[in-house]
């Protein structure tokens, strides 16, 4: 039934996160740290506030994560030239080996958990999930327009 699909999606996402967390623990990286590193790899130089928003976490929570990553030598804070109050976040060269291991782990985990699904199945699933996200966006947009 469609009414149970949201629950199944959430449970699958939780199981995937837990499995990845157990595997990444051997590398000494938490899921929260991995998300920060991966986002900075894709979009370097973000302000802390922007990154917190993109990750859907509180700025103070991100600040603590960045503190740990900075202490580990994986991330550096640089002053924003346009705003003295803001910091821009950058990966350091020390982050490269860790990211290489994490991306390798992500590839391995992906191969394992999507075993039995061919490219057509994956493309169809990706399209269905995109449609669900788009529908959520439309619902949110309509809700904001009424408020």
Secondary structure as a PSIPRED ss2 file (coil, helix, strand):
# PSIPRED VFORMAT (PSIPRED V4.0)

   1 X C   1.000  0.000  0.000
   2 X H   0.000  1.000  0.000
   3 X H   0.000  1.000  0.000
   4 X H   0.000  1.000  0.000
   5 X H   0.000  1.000  0.000
   6 X H   0.000  1.000  0.000
   7 X H   0.000  1.000  0.000
   8 X H   0.000  1.000  0.000
   9 X H   0.000  1.000  0.000
  10 X H   0.000  1.000  0.000
  11 X H   0.000  1.000  0.000
  12 X H   0.000  1.000  0.000
  13 X H   0.000  1.000  0.000
  14 X H   0.000  1.000  0.000
  15 X H   0.000  1.000  0.000
  16 X H   0.000  1.000  0.000
  17 X H   0.000  1.000  0.000
  18 X H   0.000  1.000  0.000
  19 X H   0.000  1.000  0.000
  20 X H   0.000  1.000  0.000
  21 X H   0.000  1.000  0.000
  22 X H   0.000  1.000  0.000
  23 X H   0.000  1.000  0.000
  24 X H   0.000  1.000  0.000
  25 X H   0.000  1.000  0.000
  26 X C   1.000  0.000  0.000
  27 X C   1.000  0.000  0.000
  28 X C   1.000  0.000  0.000
  29 X C   1.000  0.000  0.000
  30 X C   1.000  0.000  0.000
  31 X H   0.000  1.000  0.000
  32 X H   0.000  1.000  0.000
  33 X H   0.000  1.000  0.000
  34 X H   0.000  1.000  0.000
  35 X H   0.000  1.000  0.000
  36 X H   0.000  1.000  0.000
  37 X H   0.000  1.000  0.000
  38 X H   0.000  1.000  0.000
  39 X H   0.000  1.000  0.000
  40 X H   0.000  1.000  0.000
  41 X H   0.000  1.000  0.000
  42 X H   0.000  1.000  0.000
  43 X C   1.000  0.000  0.000
  44 X C   1.000  0.000  0.000
  45 X C   1.000  0.000  0.000
  46 X E   0.000  0.000  1.000
  47 X E   0.000  0.000  1.000
  48 X H   0.000  1.000  0.000
  49 X H   0.000  1.000  0.000
  50 X H   0.000  1.000  0.000
  51 X H   0.000  1.000  0.000
  52 X H   0.000  1.000  0.000
  53 X H   0.000  1.000  0.000
  54 X H   0.000  1.000  0.000
  55 X H   0.000  1.000  0.000
  56 X C   1.000  0.000  0.000
  57 X C   1.000  0.000  0.000
  58 X C   1.000  0.000  0.000
  59 X H   0.000  1.000  0.000
  60 X H   0.000  1.000  0.000
  61 X H   0.000  1.000  0.000
  62 X H   0.000  1.000  0.000
  63 X H   0.000  1.000  0.000
  64 X H   0.000  1.000  0.000
  65 X H   0.000  1.000  0.000
  66 X H   0.000  1.000  0.000
  67 X H   0.000  1.000  0.000
  68 X H   0.000  1.000  0.000
  69 X H   0.000  1.000  0.000
  70 X H   0.000  1.000  0.000
  71 X H   0.000  1.000  0.000
  72 X C   1.000  0.000  0.000
  73 X C   1.000  0.000  0.000
  74 X C   1.000  0.000  0.000
  75 X E   0.000  0.000  1.000
  76 X E   0.000  0.000  1.000
  77 X E   0.000  0.000  1.000
  78 X E   0.000  0.000  1.000
  79 X E   0.000  0.000  1.000
  80 X E   0.000  0.000  1.000
  81 X C   1.000  0.000  0.000
  82 X C   1.000  0.000  0.000
  83 X E   0.000  0.000  1.000
  84 X E   0.000  0.000  1.000
  85 X E   0.000  0.000  1.000
  86 X E   0.000  0.000  1.000
  87 X E   0.000  0.000  1.000
  88 X E   0.000  0.000  1.000
  89 X E   0.000  0.000  1.000
  90 X E   0.000  0.000  1.000
  91 X E   0.000  0.000  1.000
  92 X C   1.000  0.000  0.000
  93 X C   1.000  0.000  0.000
  94 X C   1.000  0.000  0.000
  95 X H   0.000  1.000  0.000
  96 X H   0.000  1.000  0.000
  97 X H   0.000  1.000  0.000
  98 X H   0.000  1.000  0.000
  99 X H   0.000  1.000  0.000
 100 X H   0.000  1.000  0.000
 101 X H   0.000  1.000  0.000
 102 X H   0.000  1.000  0.000
 103 X H   0.000  1.000  0.000
 104 X H   0.000  1.000  0.000
 105 X H   0.000  1.000  0.000
 106 X H   0.000  1.000  0.000
 107 X H   0.000  1.000  0.000
 108 X H   0.000  1.000  0.000
 109 X H   0.000  1.000  0.000
 110 X H   0.000  1.000  0.000
 111 X H   0.000  1.000  0.000
 112 X H   0.000  1.000  0.000
 113 X H   0.000  1.000  0.000
 114 X C   1.000  0.000  0.000
 115 X C   1.000  0.000  0.000
 116 X C   1.000  0.000  0.000
 117 X C   1.000  0.000  0.000
 118 X C   1.000  0.000  0.000
 119 X H   0.000  1.000  0.000
 120 X H   0.000  1.000  0.000
 121 X H   0.000  1.000  0.000
 122 X H   0.000  1.000  0.000
 123 X H   0.000  1.000  0.000
 124 X H   0.000  1.000  0.000
 125 X H   0.000  1.000  0.000
 126 X H   0.000  1.000  0.000
 127 X H   0.000  1.000  0.000
 128 X H   0.000  1.000  0.000
 129 X H   0.000  1.000  0.000
 130 X H   0.000  1.000  0.000
 131 X H   0.000  1.000  0.000
 132 X H   0.000  1.000  0.000
 133 X H   0.000  1.000  0.000
 134 X H   0.000  1.000  0.000
 135 X H   0.000  1.000  0.000
 136 X H   0.000  1.000  0.000
 137 X H   0.000  1.000  0.000
 138 X H   0.000  1.000  0.000
 139 X H   0.000  1.000  0.000
 140 X H   0.000  1.000  0.000
 141 X H   0.000  1.000  0.000
 142 X H   0.000  1.000  0.000
 143 X H   0.000  1.000  0.000
 144 X H   0.000  1.000  0.000
 145 X H   0.000  1.000  0.000
 146 X H   0.000  1.000  0.000
 147 X C   1.000  0.000  0.000
